Amino acid sequence: EPVSFEIKKGMTKVLSLKIENELVDKGNVEVTKVDKESGTVLAGVTFEVQDEKGKVVTKVTTDKEGKANVSGLFIGKYKLVEVESLPGYKK
């Protein structure tokens, strides 16, 4: 919203304006890791969430239901990279 102010003739003080912004547009992601052949959910698999430049934003590990949740991501592009798999599985 526009902020109105007025400069008057003869003013000697500096006019100070405080403009506040509210953060919006954050998103959430839920990952489910499953065995490719059986569809069985896989717990204990760790992923990195990386931003466009490859910087690690956070790490998450799948729970007993094979799910990992990431919340509070700002608008942007991300990559999900599996960094720790289970024995016998490829990353």
Order of alpha helices (4+ residues) and beta strands (2+ residues): beta-beta-beta-beta-beta
